[in-house]
Amino acid sequence: MTISTELEAKILRFYHVEKWRCGTIARQLHVHRGTVQRVLAQAGLPRVGGVQRASQIEPFLPFIHDTLGKFPSLTASRLYAMVRERGYKGAPDHFRHLIALHRPRQPAEAYLRLRTLPGEQMQCDWGHFGYLQIGRARRPLMAFVMVLSWSRQIWLKFSLDARMDSFLLGHVGAFEAWGGLARVVLYDNLKSAVLERQGDAIRFNPQLLEFASHYRFEPRPVAVRRGNEKGRVERAIRFIRSSFFAAREYADLDDLNAQAAQWCNTVAADRPCPDEPDMTVREAFEREKGSLLALPDNPYECDLQEPVSVGKTPYVRFDLNDYTVPSTCVRRTLTVRADPHRVRILDGADVVAEHERCYDRGKQVEIPAHIDELIQRKREARHHRGLDYLAHAVPVAHTLIQRAAEVGGNIGNITTHLLQLLDRYGAVELQAAIEETLASGAAPHPNPVRQALERRRIEHHVPPPVSLNLPEHIRRKDALVTPHRLEIYDQLTGELDDDKHN
């Protein structure tokens, strides 16, 4: 706890002049007793007029200093047990407090200010900015940050993971936004860059080496536990937290990235350049652009690629969700290529399915043609398809069907009727009606559920549901019929009378 000079002077005056005890000073000045003792210890003056009592630990201080000199990280509890065996009678809590005062401190390390040439170096790193809840999935919100070391130009892009494809896409986005790249990229020892390190022997991630070869830059990791060597990107991340992300409102990830791009081109670019105070970052970047390496003609393919196995059902599991494939691909190993917006599934070089990427959890992302094909090939699949749809829309229906199966009910007939009730009344009402039926102990059959739905409809004064798929003879009853005028019948009657007279 840091205290003011005025408060420190009061503590010293009350202790030396007024002869107050430490506890009295702490109570009257509303500070902790340890703060008072620390101020007195820093002053280094004995108490005037007081009797100095010898501490119980003083006879053991030579042993303690010698032990801590050999083993600086030895815990206070273990050291207490050692001095306890040698005759120390004090309490462990007080001993732990005293050891904190006598433990040797490592000297502070001084650092040199590192300077770079224009176009010589870039620094990049990930920053964690909390989580996004997408449906049932809790996704980490990660920020890829890259900084040009000389001009301090910032590139910022958020993603929902820190995998290799997002890592490389962050590089490509920065290179294209700046129209070039520096000769060296400085990394922390993250797995996307360094797989293994033994001293100066480094095993780089082979995909990063391929990427660096394509763009002709040198990947260079900092020393172990030397984050200060990439202090420019570390300070940029702190600047992003305070200047951009704090109290930021956004609709989704795309909206957040659009705001981040605008912030990089305005607020971040208009701040003073730390190495050149007479210029802004924007002006320094314009001077540095001429020193950047040119981009290759063809961009690097950054899609995530991984093998997947297809089981008995025509689905592949990728990133917490299931994506459909043609039924002919079951029991095979395929390849998934994914970018932030779409998922392609390949059989060799042929694309067998393409989906919009889903970031939820446990979703079934389907192409209707894949399911329809399987339904036509296997009639039994239609029954299971209805069960799956019913279970997703009305979870409690699974319990009703399970009870019906236990008493020998016709599962197919029950499923068909429940699907019809779902279409007419909706998932919310059907869920409530099934729960009411199960709670009442009625038979597990659609009829009690239908009766419960009708009772709820009457209680809520809702008109009866009308099916949109009515038979033809019922739809004809609603045909508009224009009635004839009664005068026409009078005319017909008059004509008949005239014929009789003739």
Secondary structure, 3 states (H helix, E strand, C coil): CCCCHHHHHHHHHHHHCCCCCHHHHHHHHCCCHHHHHHHHHHHCCCCCCCCCCCCCCHHHHHHHHHHHHHCCCCCHHHHHHHHHHCCCCCCHHHHHHHHHHHCCCCCCCCCCCCCCCCCCEEEEEEEEEEEEEECCEEEEEEEEEEEECCCCCEEEEEECCCCHHHHHHHHHHHHHHHCCECCEEEECCCCCCEEEEECCEEEECHHHHHHHHHHCCEEEECCCCCHHHHHHHHHHHHHHHHHHHCCCCCCCHHHHHHHHHHHHHCCCCCCECCCCCCCEHHHHHHHHHHHCECCCCCCCCCCEEEEEECCCCCEEEECCEEEECCHHHCCCEEEEEECCCEEEEEECCEEEEEEECCCCCCCEECCHHHHHHHHHHCCHHHHHHHHHHHHHHCCCHHHHHHHHHHCCCCHHHHHHHHHHHHHHHCHHHHHHHHHHHHHHCCCCCHHHHHHHHHHHHHHCCCCCCCCCCCCHHHHHHHCCCCCCCHHHHHHHHHHHHHHHHC
